[in-house]
Amino acid sequence: MHARVVSCDEFSEGMSHTALAIHRDFVNNVRLFISWKEDEVAVQVVDWQVVIKSDAASNYNEAKRMSSQFELDLCYCHRLSTCISYVLRKQTRVVGGVKQPTAYFFYEKSELVFDTIDDAKVLVTYMKKTLLNKKLNNKMKQDVAMRFDGLLIML
């Protein structure tokens, strides 16, 4: 199996980044490689497989038709990261239309784990603000929600 990048394009300012817009542009670009006209004769590639890697973001739900045209391969690192974030990061809930303070969804199931996470965040923040972090051989890292293993690195 060979993998090739067939198209790369930047998003112009103001262009929608929804899955449907991305799908439309993707199909237009891939179509050039799947079928074309040669001497007024339509040529269709047989044995062609297009696999789309996706991060399984929430806007993926809007583009289910993408998976009916191409094989969709959802990234398991992103899925795992989503699970970790849901369980081990504070979330905001809306109850009766009122936004609640951020809290762990499963705090009562393992108070010690969540208290340790909070204490580690406080410690890392203190070490960085007081510049004590610079005196360490191994620098302390803050948890960054966008980093897949940010919480693990911090702990």
Secondary structure, 3 states (H helix, E strand, C coil): CCCCCCCCCCCCCCCCCCHHHHHHHHHHHHHHHHEEEECCEEEECCCCCCEEEECCCHHHHHHHHHHHHCEEEECHHHHHHHHHHHHHCCECCEECCEECCCECCCHHHCHHHHHHHHHHHHHHHHHHHCCHHHHCCCCCCCCCCCCCCHHHHHC
